[in-house]
């Protein structure tokens, strides 16, 4: 089960932190151990670290309308999204 880090910018960090979208979208995909991070010097820069059971399912969801809607709801600036996958 690889660990994945996604980092990106957000419009409203407090809203992003409080959002249930991560659990609602990723939980059914078997994603576990979801942890959030905020850059203390620039709070609009955030990251999520998670263990992913099915990387293909995660990537398909991220590129789907469901993923786009979740990012929009959470105020993610999608053009800043970078995914790093444990090697």
C-alpha positions in Angstrom: 0.0 0.0 0.0 1.8 3.1 -1.2 1.8 6.4 0.7 0.8 9.4 -1.3 1.4 13.1 -0.6 -0.7 15.7 -2.4 0.2 19.3 -2.0 -1.6 22.3 -3.4 -2.8 25.8 -2.6 -6.2 26.6 -1.2 -8.5 29.6 -1.1 -9.4 29.2 2.6 -7.3 27.0 4.8 -9.7 26.8 7.7 -12.5 25.7 5.4 -10.2 23.1 3.8 -9.1 21.7 7.2 -12.7 21.4 8.4 -14.1 19.8 5.2 -15.3 16.2 5.4 -14.7 15.7 1.7 -11.4 13.8 2.1 -13.0 11.1 4.2 -16.2 11.0 2.0 -14.4 10.8 -1.3 -11.3 8.8 -0.4 -12.7 6.5 2.4 -14.7 4.3 0.0 -11.6 3.9 -2.1 -9.8 2.2 0.8 -7.6 5.3 1.5 -6.6 5.3 5.2 -4.4 7.2 7.6 -5.3 10.6 6.1 -3.3 13.4 7.6 -3.3 17.1 6.8 -0.5 19.6 6.8 -0.3 23.4 6.6 2.8 25.5 5.7 3.1 27.8 8.8 4.8 30.5 6.7 2.1 30.5 4.0 -1.2 29.0 5.2 -2.6 28.8 1.7 -0.1 26.0 1.0 -1.4 22.7 2.3 -0.8 19.0 1.9 -2.5 15.7 2.6 -0.6 12.4 3.3 -2.5 9.1 3.0 -2.1 5.4 2.5 -3.7 4.3 -0.7 -5.0 0.7 -1.3 -5.8 1.2 -5.0 -3.7 3.9 -6.7 -5.5 3.5 -10.0 -8.9 4.1 -8.3 -7.5 7.2 -6.6 -6.1 8.7 -9.8 -9.4 8.0 -11.7 -11.4 9.7 -8.9 -9.1 12.7 -8.9 -9.6 13.1 -12.7 -13.4 12.6 -12.5 -16.2 15.1 -12.1 -16.5 13.8 -8.5 -12.9 14.7 -7.8 -13.3 18.1 -9.5 -16.4 18.9 -7.4 -14.7 17.9 -4.2 -11.7 20.1 -5.0 -14.0 23.0 -5.9 -15.9 22.5 -2.6 -12.7 22.6 -0.6 -11.3 25.6 -2.4 -8.4 23.7 -3.9 -6.6 25.5 -6.7 -6.3 22.5 -9.1 -3.5 24.0 -11.2 -1.2 23.9 -8.1 -1.9 20.2 -7.3 1.2 17.9 -7.2 0.9 14.2 -6.2 4.0 12.4 -4.9 3.9 8.6 -4.7 6.0 6.6 -2.4 8.8 4.9 -4.4 
